[in-house]
Amino acid sequence: MTPDDYGREAATKFNANNPGHFPGRPLFEGLVADAIRAAVAAERERCAKVAEKFAAEKGAAYKHGRTPDRADPHVQGMSCGAEAVAELIREGK
């Protein structure tokens, strides 16, 4: 379901449970849909930051590490892949 679908569903339930106290269906639907969009965007950003942190850690290990990870192409690939994942998360894909 899209945020707009959730908004319509919430408006319908609110109207059924609160006759005479409904602030206006289009306004209410829009408020619910906007709240859902904001929550989804915040969660996407949180997830993207996790991917970016992983990318930074692997990038540092590849470039400056004193472990077997230093100059390991697999570690570099993990870093680049995590950066790509962060971008896709933000795009909502």
Backbone as JSON Lines, residues from 0, in Angstrom:
{"i":0,"aa":"M","n":[0.83,-1.18,0.0],"ca":[0.0,0.0,0.0],"c":[0.88,1.25,0.0]}
{"i":1,"aa":"T","n":[0.4,2.25,-0.66],"ca":[1.13,3.53,-0.7],"c":[0.72,4.38,0.5]}
{"i":2,"aa":"P","n":[1.51,5.44,0.8],"ca":[1.09,6.34,1.88],"c":[-0.31,6.92,1.67]}
{"i":3,"aa":"D","n":[-0.68,7.19,0.41],"ca":[-2.02,7.7,0.14],"c":[-3.1,6.67,0.47]}
{"i":4,"aa":"D","n":[-2.82,5.39,0.17],"ca":[-3.77,4.33,0.52],"c":[-3.95,4.25,2.03]}
{"i":5,"aa":"Y","n":[-2.85,4.32,2.77],"ca":[-2.95,4.3,4.23],"c":[-3.73,5.5,4.73]}
{"i":6,"aa":"G","n":[-3.53,6.65,4.11],"ca":[-4.27,7.85,4.5],"c":[-5.77,7.68,4.3]}
{"i":7,"aa":"R","n":[-6.17,7.13,3.17],"ca":[-7.59,6.9,2.91],"c":[-8.17,5.9,3.91]}
{"i":8,"aa":"E","n":[-7.41,4.84,4.19],"ca":[-7.88,3.83,5.14],"c":[-8.03,4.42,6.54]}
{"i":9,"aa":"A","n":[-7.06,5.22,6.97],"ca":[-7.13,5.84,8.29],"c":[-8.3,6.8,8.36]}
{"i":10,"aa":"A","n":[-8.54,7.56,7.3],"ca":[-9.66,8.5,7.29],"c":[-10.99,7.76,7.38]}
{"i":11,"aa":"T","n":[-11.11,6.66,6.67],"ca":[-12.34,5.87,6.69],"c":[-12.59,5.31,8.08]}
{"i":12,"aa":"K","n":[-11.56,4.76,8.72],"ca":[-11.71,4.21,10.07],"c":[-12.03,5.3,11.08]}
{"i":13,"aa":"F","n":[-11.35,6.43,10.95],"ca":[-11.61,7.53,11.88],"c":[-13.04,8.01,11.75]}
{"i":14,"aa":"N","n":[-13.52,8.15,10.52],"ca":[-14.87,8.62,10.27],"c":[-15.89,7.64,10.84]}
{"i":15,"aa":"A","n":[-15.64,6.35,10.7],"ca":[-16.57,5.34,11.21],"c":[-16.63,5.35,12.73]}
{"i":16,"aa":"N","n":[-15.51,5.61,13.39],"ca":[-15.45,5.57,14.84],"c":[-15.76,6.9,15.52]}
{"i":17,"aa":"N","n":[-15.78,7.99,14.76],"ca":[-15.99,9.33,15.33],"c":[-16.97,10.14,14.49]}
{"i":18,"aa":"P","n":[-18.22,9.71,14.41],"ca":[-19.17,10.47,13.6],"c":[-19.35,11.88,14.16]}
{"i":19,"aa":"G","n":[-19.33,12.84,13.26],"ca":[-19.52,14.22,13.66],"c":[-18.25,14.93,14.12]}
{"i":20,"aa":"H","n":[-17.14,14.24,14.2],"ca":[-15.89,14.83,14.66],"c":[-14.8,14.75,13.6]}
{"i":21,"aa":"F","n":[-15.19,14.58,12.39],"ca":[-14.2,14.38,11.33],"c":[-13.75,15.72,10.76]}
{"i":22,"aa":"P","n":[-12.43,16.0,10.73],"ca":[-11.95,17.31,10.3],"c":[-12.0,17.56,8.79]}
{"i":23,"aa":"G","n":[-12.35,16.6,8.03],"ca":[-12.36,16.76,6.57],"c":[-11.5,15.7,5.94]}
{"i":24,"aa":"R","n":[-12.1,14.85,5.17],"ca":[-11.41,13.69,4.63],"c":[-10.14,14.02,3.84]}
{"i":25,"aa":"P","n":[-10.15,14.92,2.85],"ca":[-8.91,15.17,2.09],"c":[-7.77,15.67,2.98]}
{"i":26,"aa":"L","n":[-8.08,16.56,3.91],"ca":[-7.04,17.07,4.8],"c":[-6.47,15.95,5.66]}
{"i":27,"aa":"F","n":[-7.36,15.16,6.26],"ca":[-6.92,14.08,7.13],"c":[-6.11,13.04,6.36]}
{"i":28,"aa":"E","n":[-6.6,12.65,5.18],"ca":[-5.86,11.69,4.35],"c":[-4.47,12.21,4.04]}
{"i":29,"aa":"G","n":[-4.38,13.49,3.7],"ca":[-3.09,14.08,3.37],"c":[-2.15,14.11,4.56]}
{"i":30,"aa":"L","n":[-2.69,14.41,5.74],"ca":[-1.85,14.45,6.94],"c":[-1.29,13.07,7.25]}
{"i":31,"aa":"V","n":[-2.13,12.05,7.15],"ca":[-1.66,10.69,7.42],"c":[-0.63,10.28,6.38]}
{"i":32,"aa":"A","n":[-0.9,10.55,5.12],"ca":[0.04,10.18,4.05],"c":[1.37,10.92,4.23]}
{"i":33,"aa":"D","n":[1.31,12.2,4.6],"ca":[2.55,12.96,4.82],"c":[3.34,12.41,6.0]}
{"i":34,"aa":"A","n":[2.64,12.01,7.06],"ca":[3.32,11.44,8.23],"c":[4.01,10.13,7.87]}
{"i":35,"aa":"I","n":[3.34,9.32,7.06],"ca":[3.95,8.05,6.64],"c":[5.15,8.3,5.75]}
{"i":36,"aa":"R","n":[5.03,9.25,4.82],"ca":[6.18,9.57,3.95],"c":[7.37,10.05,4.78]}
{"i":37,"aa":"A","n":[7.1,10.88,5.78],"ca":[8.19,11.38,6.63],"c":[8.85,10.25,7.4]}
{"i":38,"aa":"A","n":[8.04,9.33,7.92],"ca":[8.59,8.2,8.67],"c":[9.42,7.29,7.76]}
{"i":39,"aa":"V","n":[8.94,7.06,6.56],"ca":[9.68,6.22,5.6],"c":[10.99,6.89,5.23]}
{"i":40,"aa":"A","n":[10.95,8.19,4.97],"ca":[12.17,8.91,4.61],"c":[13.19,8.87,5.75]}
{"i":41,"aa":"A","n":[12.73,9.02,6.97],"ca":[13.64,8.98,8.13],"c":[14.26,7.59,8.27]}
{"i":42,"aa":"E","n":[13.48,6.55,8.07],"ca":[14.01,5.19,8.19],"c":[14.98,4.9,7.04]}
{"i":43,"aa":"R","n":[14.68,5.36,5.85],"ca":[15.61,5.17,4.73],"c":[16.95,5.85,5.02]}
{"i":44,"aa":"E","n":[16.89,7.06,5.56],"ca":[18.12,7.79,5.87],"c":[18.92,7.06,6.94]}
{"i":45,"aa":"R","n":[18.22,6.52,7.95],"ca":[18.91,5.77,9.01],"c":[19.61,4.55,8.41]}
{"i":46,"aa":"C","n":[18.92,3.84,7.55],"ca":[19.51,2.65,6.92],"c":[20.67,3.03,6.01]}
{"i":47,"aa":"A","n":[20.54,4.11,5.26],"ca":[21.61,4.56,4.37],"c":[22.85,4.93,5.18]}
{"i":48,"aa":"K","n":[22.66,5.53,6.35],"ca":[23.8,5.89,7.19],"c":[24.52,4.65,7.71]}
{"i":49,"aa":"V","n":[23.79,3.58,7.98],"ca":[24.42,2.32,8.4],"c":[25.3,1.8,7.26]}
{"i":50,"aa":"A","n":[24.77,1.84,6.04],"ca":[25.55,1.38,4.88],"c":[26.78,2.26,4.67]}
{"i":51,"aa":"E","n":[26.61,3.57,4.83],"ca":[27.76,4.48,4.67],"c":[28.82,4.24,5.73]}
{"i":52,"aa":"K","n":[28.4,3.96,6.96],"ca":[29.36,3.68,8.03],"c":[30.16,2.42,7.7]}
{"i":53,"aa":"F","n":[29.48,1.39,7.21],"ca":[30.15,0.16,6.81],"c":[31.13,0.44,5.68]}
{"i":54,"aa":"A","n":[30.7,1.24,4.71],"ca":[31.58,1.59,3.58],"c":[32.82,2.32,4.07]}
{"i":55,"aa":"A","n":[32.65,3.25,5.0],"ca":[33.79,4.0,5.53],"c":[34.75,3.09,6.29]}
{"i":56,"aa":"E","n":[34.19,2.18,7.08],"ca":[35.05,1.25,7.84],"c":[35.86,0.36,6.9]}
{"i":57,"aa":"K","n":[35.2,-0.17,5.89],"ca":[35.91,-1.04,4.94],"c":[36.89,-0.25,4.09]}
{"i":58,"aa":"G","n":[36.51,0.97,3.73],"ca":[37.42,1.82,2.96],"c":[38.67,2.14,3.76]}
{"i":59,"aa":"A","n":[38.51,2.43,5.04],"ca":[39.67,2.72,5.9],"c":[40.54,1.49,6.07]}
{"i":60,"aa":"A","n":[39.91,0.33,6.22],"ca":[40.68,-0.91,6.36],"c":[41.47,-1.19,5.08]}
{"i":61,"aa":"Y","n":[40.85,-0.91,3.94],"ca":[41.53,-1.14,2.67],"c":[42.71,-0.19,2.48]}
{"i":62,"aa":"K","n":[42.51,1.07,2.84],"ca":[43.54,2.08,2.6],"c":[44.6,2.15,3.68]}
{"i":63,"aa":"H","n":[44.2,2.02,4.94],"ca":[45.12,2.31,6.04],"c":[45.26,1.18,7.05]}
{"i":64,"aa":"G","n":[44.59,0.09,6.83],"ca":[44.58,-0.97,7.82],"c":[45.93,-1.66,7.99]}
{"i":65,"aa":"R","n":[46.11,-2.21,9.16],"ca":[47.31,-3.0,9.45],"c":[46.94,-4.47,9.59]}
{"i":66,"aa":"T","n":[45.93,-4.83,8.89],"ca":[45.42,-6.2,8.94],"c":[45.51,-6.79,7.54]}
{"i":67,"aa":"P","n":[45.11,-8.03,7.4],"ca":[45.1,-8.62,6.06],"c":[44.14,-7.9,5.09]}
{"i":68,"aa":"D","n":[43.26,-7.03,5.64],"ca":[42.32,-6.3,4.78],"c":[42.99,-5.22,3.95]}
{"i":69,"aa":"R","n":[44.16,-4.79,4.33],"ca":[44.83,-3.7,3.62],"c":[45.13,-4.12,2.18]}
{"i":70,"aa":"A","n":[44.69,-3.29,1.27],"ca":[44.9,-3.49,-0.17],"c":[44.24,-4.77,-0.7]}
{"i":71,"aa":"D","n":[43.26,-5.29,0.03],"ca":[42.53,-6.47,-0.42],"c":[41.4,-6.01,-1.35]}
{"i":72,"aa":"P","n":[41.39,-6.45,-2.61],"ca":[40.36,-5.99,-3.54],"c":[38.95,-6.37,-3.1]}
{"i":73,"aa":"H","n":[38.83,-7.45,-2.37],"ca":[37.51,-7.86,-1.87],"c":[36.98,-6.82,-0.88]}
{"i":74,"aa":"V","n":[37.84,-6.33,-0.01],"ca":[37.46,-5.33,0.98],"c":[37.11,-4.01,0.27]}
{"i":75,"aa":"Q","n":[37.87,-3.66,-0.74],"ca":[37.56,-2.46,-1.51],"c":[36.19,-2.61,-2.19]}
{"i":76,"aa":"G","n":[35.91,-3.79,-2.7],"ca":[34.61,-4.05,-3.32],"c":[33.46,-3.94,-2.34]}
{"i":77,"aa":"M","n":[33.68,-4.41,-1.1],"ca":[32.64,-4.27,-0.09],"c":[32.37,-2.81,0.21]}
{"i":78,"aa":"S","n":[33.42,-2.01,0.26],"ca":[33.26,-0.58,0.52],"c":[32.48,0.09,-0.6]}
{"i":79,"aa":"C","n":[32.86,-0.18,-1.83],"ca":[32.17,0.43,-2.98],"c":[30.71,-0.06,-3.06]}
{"i":80,"aa":"G","n":[30.51,-1.33,-2.8],"ca":[29.15,-1.88,-2.83],"c":[28.26,-1.27,-1.77]}
{"i":81,"aa":"A","n":[28.8,-1.05,-0.58],"ca":[28.01,-0.44,0.49],"c":[27.64,1.0,0.15]}
{"i":82,"aa":"E","n":[28.54,1.72,-0.52],"ca":[28.22,3.08,-0.96],"c":[27.07,3.05,-1.97]}
{"i":83,"aa":"A","n":[27.11,2.09,-2.88],"ca":[26.03,1.97,-3.87],"c":[24.71,1.61,-3.2]}
{"i":84,"aa":"V","n":[24.77,0.75,-2.2],"ca":[23.56,0.38,-1.46],"c":[22.97,1.6,-0.76]}
{"i":85,"aa":"A","n":[23.8,2.42,-0.16],"ca":[23.32,3.62,0.52],"c":[22.58,4.53,-0.46]}
{"i":86,"aa":"E","n":[23.11,4.69,-1.65],"ca":[22.45,5.54,-2.65],"c":[21.11,4.94,-3.06]}
{"i":87,"aa":"L","n":[21.07,3.62,-3.26],"ca":[19.81,2.97,-3.65],"c":[18.77,3.06,-2.54]}
{"i":88,"aa":"I","n":[19.2,2.93,-1.31],"ca":[18.26,3.07,-0.18],"c":[17.63,4.46,-0.2]}
{"i":89,"aa":"R","n":[18.45,5.47,-0.38],"ca":[17.92,6.84,-0.4],"c":[16.97,7.07,-1.56]}
{"i":90,"aa":"E","n":[17.2,6.39,-2.67],"ca":[16.31,6.51,-3.83],"c":[15.03,5.71,-3.66]}
{"i":91,"aa":"G","n":[15.01,4.85,-2.64],"ca":[13.82,4.04,-2.4],"c":[13.72,2.81,-3.27]}
{"i":92,"aa":"K","n":[14.87,2.31,-3.67],"ca":[14.87,1.13,-4.55],"c":[15.29,-0.11,-3.81]}
